[in-house]
């Protein structure tokens, strides 16, 4: 005999059921189990009367526990390698129909292409809490034993009864009760047999919906028998619609909860809890109307609106050309037709401005979803989106998994940005690739927008043989034919020869002063946050290093009076800045390199009349910080905004007339095959923040290598010429998109273990690779991070070569060594 589950209220009651009955009436189902040490696909029997469909969230027995699982597929026969007598039944259906069929296909495709266990994909796609463990619980039944019957119980059974009676609810988890005695299981069997306790399964508890007290007026106008004050309260509530939140009602009426409760007792009001979605507070925005389009915008919009079914479009619009307005007007008819739209952006910092524009146009139909939301917020938004109503979801890469039904359009804004690629943890997916698959499954268009398209996307628009055919649409001019800002390149070597040791060239300093005098604003861009890249002893050359990573510590000093610290940007380690060298005790310590904090300090020292704000990861850690800083700047509370690459991602400030690129060289020499492409994109994007209003803009780019081809291309602002040169280099070297790459990353706290495993895997791979070339193994560029030593193996092949199966390599790794498979990597660091 086995146990089956029937639904009673909010619980699942355990009852006896013959295994043969389960087999003949319910069938079987393959499930994906989420359990430490047992992640994988397992087959379970479906109890009679329980309906299970693919995509349901289940609770299943796994050893002595109940765990979360996902129903994958129904089976009519038992797999050959399984004994039907050993198959256990499903305990409960926790959430029926959670996944739509096409959504499940998307997750399986992600798992297959990126060679990642499906459970890892689910953890990336789902909000926290949906696959939490179920709990088996024991409670007292209404029928209780008489003292005579209780005296004949085994000691373990009497102990369980005594413990349950001590609880006000007469209810405990079995996990707790089983610890009372080594014989608790036998005692429970005796109590269950007598019917004096009940065993039931409490389904996994996801984050609970948030509730808030609401007040509703229910009585007619006749208020005979009420005091004048009570009549006044009812009149105020009716005047405000008769349905308010309790706190708002108390404030408007100037009364207390006791008074309102008396009115509720008399039947004039209903006070009840009501669910509130945990959505971010929304600013009051003035409604927006569609704007007149330029000829190029109208042509692009007409082309997008004419698309039906699966299609891919590259919207190549220079900075300030009005791509967002095209998105808005392309989405509007699809919302009107009852379809939803998904808009992906590369950074959380980009969502406030974009979200405000969309809410001005579409109001409450707009939702924001990203991984930085609290667990409860993500859970609420998921439940909000499951409802088949037309929505616009704006989010970062994880929003590509938002459970929207009836998708009508997907937009990837700034599609070139590397933030769309996840490096860790697995799956190492690219949101652009997943969005393409989702558009295919939903049979809807995908719009890829950028002023500096990625070479991958550009190649698809010019060489359809490489894969998906992409239609090319161009916005070659700014709105109102405003000119692109000219880019002035300053050779910092000449500044040094002229005696200028400041991080600001004379040209940039004069431009900042002129900007202030004219009442305008400016942006200063630098690659790194913090104050200085590293600290070194000038006496012995000692460099302060992270004790857990093979990198130097970054010097941080947020202000002149703030305490100086040394921090690791890889593992988070930090320490106070010592006054003496720990190696030679010399007091002569010097900071090298520049970051946002050093730029702020130099501005305060050399241009004290400028009001400055800093916009980097350190200043935007708290919730709402992005919006707050951008609002401050937009309202004129600062003259200069100093920031990192966050400044390059879609910030639209019409009052910005000056952009200063403090140090362009830091981007040029990254050890990645696409360093030149990334540098060009970053510099063109940040330059494009200037001159977007009625006044012309200017850009001053400081560099020690003005003759570098990328710097020259940036100064000309000639994307097509740059991309032709870059294409030739990629073709010659066989790098994407003229080749394929897969990066195997191995790490371990044991250097010898990871080195030996990497060499063993490489030797096993070579005979299996076919057209793929194996490069390595070698230590990673940063060979140690967070106490773990890191090695890499790079696989390289011609374009369109199918990826070899690599998941079997996990079996060759000892427990102390972890392996991640990064298909189509962007960085080798």
Secondary structure as GFF3:
##gff-version 3
##sequence-region A 1 829
A	DSSP	beta_strand	2	8	.	.	.	ID=ss1
A	DSSP	beta_strand	11	17	.	.	.	ID=ss2
A	DSSP	alpha_helix	19	26	.	.	.	ID=ss3
A	DSSP	beta_strand	28	33	.	.	.	ID=ss4
A	DSSP	beta_strand	40	45	.	.	.	ID=ss5
A	DSSP	beta_strand	57	62	.	.	.	ID=ss6
A	DSSP	beta_strand	65	75	.	.	.	ID=ss7
A	DSSP	three_ten_helix	84	86	.	.	.	ID=ss8
A	DSSP	beta_strand	90	95	.	.	.	ID=ss9
A	DSSP	alpha_helix	101	113	.	.	.	ID=ss10
A	DSSP	alpha_helix	118	125	.	.	.	ID=ss11
A	DSSP	beta_strand	135	140	.	.	.	ID=ss12
A	DSSP	alpha_helix	147	151	.	.	.	ID=ss13
A	DSSP	alpha_helix	155	166	.	.	.	ID=ss14
A	DSSP	beta_strand	171	173	.	.	.	ID=ss15
A	DSSP	alpha_helix	174	177	.	.	.	ID=ss16
A	DSSP	alpha_helix	184	194	.	.	.	ID=ss17
A	DSSP	beta_strand	197	202	.	.	.	ID=ss18
A	DSSP	beta_strand	210	217	.	.	.	ID=ss19
A	DSSP	alpha_helix	228	239	.	.	.	ID=ss20
A	DSSP	beta_strand	243	245	.	.	.	ID=ss21
A	DSSP	alpha_helix	246	253	.	.	.	ID=ss22
A	DSSP	alpha_helix	257	265	.	.	.	ID=ss23
A	DSSP	beta_strand	269	276	.	.	.	ID=ss24
A	DSSP	alpha_helix	295	305	.	.	.	ID=ss25
A	DSSP	beta_strand	311	317	.	.	.	ID=ss26
A	DSSP	alpha_helix	323	336	.	.	.	ID=ss27
A	DSSP	beta_strand	340	344	.	.	.	ID=ss28
A	DSSP	alpha_helix	348	362	.	.	.	ID=ss29
A	DSSP	three_ten_helix	363	365	.	.	.	ID=ss30
A	DSSP	beta_strand	366	369	.	.	.	ID=ss31
A	DSSP	alpha_helix	375	386	.	.	.	ID=ss32
A	DSSP	beta_strand	392	395	.	.	.	ID=ss33
A	DSSP	three_ten_helix	397	401	.	.	.	ID=ss34
A	DSSP	beta_strand	407	413	.	.	.	ID=ss35
A	DSSP	three_ten_helix	418	420	.	.	.	ID=ss36
A	DSSP	alpha_helix	431	442	.	.	.	ID=ss37
A	DSSP	beta_strand	445	450	.	.	.	ID=ss38
A	DSSP	alpha_helix	455	462	.	.	.	ID=ss39
A	DSSP	three_ten_helix	464	466	.	.	.	ID=ss40
A	DSSP	beta_strand	471	475	.	.	.	ID=ss41
A	DSSP	three_ten_helix	479	481	.	.	.	ID=ss42
A	DSSP	beta_strand	486	491	.	.	.	ID=ss43
A	DSSP	alpha_helix	492	497	.	.	.	ID=ss44
A	DSSP	alpha_helix	506	517	.	.	.	ID=ss45
A	DSSP	beta_strand	521	525	.	.	.	ID=ss46
A	DSSP	beta_strand	534	537	.	.	.	ID=ss47
A	DSSP	beta_strand	554	556	.	.	.	ID=ss48
A	DSSP	beta_strand	565	567	.	.	.	ID=ss49
A	DSSP	beta_strand	574	576	.	.	.	ID=ss50
A	DSSP	beta_strand	589	592	.	.	.	ID=ss51
A	DSSP	alpha_helix	596	606	.	.	.	ID=ss52
A	DSSP	beta_strand	612	615	.	.	.	ID=ss53
A	DSSP	alpha_helix	625	634	.	.	.	ID=ss54
A	DSSP	beta_strand	640	643	.	.	.	ID=ss55
A	DSSP	three_ten_helix	645	648	.	.	.	ID=ss56
A	DSSP	beta_strand	656	661	.	.	.	ID=ss57
A	DSSP	alpha_helix	665	668	.	.	.	ID=ss58
A	DSSP	alpha_helix	675	687	.	.	.	ID=ss59
A	DSSP	beta_strand	698	703	.	.	.	ID=ss60
A	DSSP	alpha_helix	709	716	.	.	.	ID=ss61
A	DSSP	alpha_helix	719	733	.	.	.	ID=ss62
A	DSSP	beta_strand	740	748	.	.	.	ID=ss63
A	DSSP	alpha_helix	751	766	.	.	.	ID=ss64
A	DSSP	beta_strand	773	785	.	.	.	ID=ss65
A	DSSP	beta_strand	788	797	.	.	.	ID=ss66
A	DSSP	three_ten_helix	807	812	.	.	.	ID=ss67
A	DSSP	beta_strand	818	823	.	.	.	ID=ss68
###
